[in-house]
Amino acid sequence: MCCWILQARSGSRAGPFPRMFPCSMMTSLDWVIAYASAPPQSTEVDIEMEYLNSGTSKYMLRLLRKLKEVDNDGYDLKINWVYEEGDDDILERGEYYASILDLDINFIEIE
């Protein structure tokens, strides 16, 4: 079962990069590494998690660190952390990542 969705959009809102349902997390991390090596001026990332365990938590930290490099290199980076209403675990984990990585993350609650 896939545990999260990552969708990145370039500065142009016309078309998203491929929506990823990474059953193989390393595949998506490789994609983010390649993307971060030559990003457009503006990047928006939506992260939506269905569940979180220790493995996905460590992986998400690696992924966010890589995205932080995009932010540090002077590109515009917007991260949206989407979580279900009442899912405090997912919300708190996102807040934790924002804190330790000094990332500006938008928290979006959905029903």
N, C-alpha and C positions, 0 to 999 in steps of 0.2 A: 504494500500500500504506500502510496506517495503521501508525504506529510506536509508539503508546503508548495506554494506557487510563487514563482518569481517572474515578473514581467517588467522589462525595462523599455522605456520609450525614449526616443531621441528628442532633441529640442523641437522637432516638428511633431505635432500631435497627430499627423495624418495616419501614421502606421506604426504599430508596435513591432518590436523585435519579436522573434518567436516566443510564444508563451511556453513555459517549461514546466513540466510535471516530472521532476527528476526522481525516478526510482533509483537511479544511480547518481548519488550526490556528487561524486567526483566529476562526472560529465558536466554538470551545471557549474561547478567551481572552475573547471577548465574554460567554460564559456565566459564566465565573469572575468577571469584572468586575461583572456584574449580581448574581451571588450574593453577592459580597463587600460590596456596598452595603447589604445587609440580611440578614446571616447569622443562623441560629439561635444560641443560646447555645453550642452544642457542634457542632463539625464534625470529621468524620474523612474524610481523603482518602487513597485508595489510588492510587499511581502505579506502573504496570507498563509497562516499556519493552521492546520487542522488539529495537530497535537505536537507535543514537544517532549523529547526524552533526552537523556544525557548525550547520546550520539548526535542527534540533530542539533542540540544546543551547541556542542563544540563546533560542528560544521557551520552553523549560522554565524558564530563568532568569527571564524576564518573568512567567510564570505563578506561579512560587514567590514572586516579589517581591509580587505581588498578594495571594497567600494570606498572606504575612507581615503585610500590613495588617490582616487579620482577627485575627491573633494579637496585634498591637500595640494593637488597639482593645479588648482585654480579653475577647475571646471565647476559648473553649477550642478549640484547634486541634490535631489529631493528624494527622500525615502519616506514612503507611506507604510506604516505597520498596521495592517488590517486585522482586527480580532472580533470574535463574536461577542455579543452582549453577554456580560456575566462571566466571561472567560478571563478571570483575574490572573491565572498562571501565565497565559500568553502575553497579556498586557504587561505584567510585572517583568517578564523576561525581556521584553522590548525596552522597557524603561531602564533596566539594568545595562543592556547593551549601549543604549544612548549615553548613559552615565560613564561607563568605563572607556568608551571609545571617543567620547566628546563629539558625538554625532547629533545633528538636529534631525530628529525623527518625528514625523506627524503621526499621531495615533488616531486611528479611525475605527470607531465602533460600528458594527453592523448587526442587524437582527438575525 
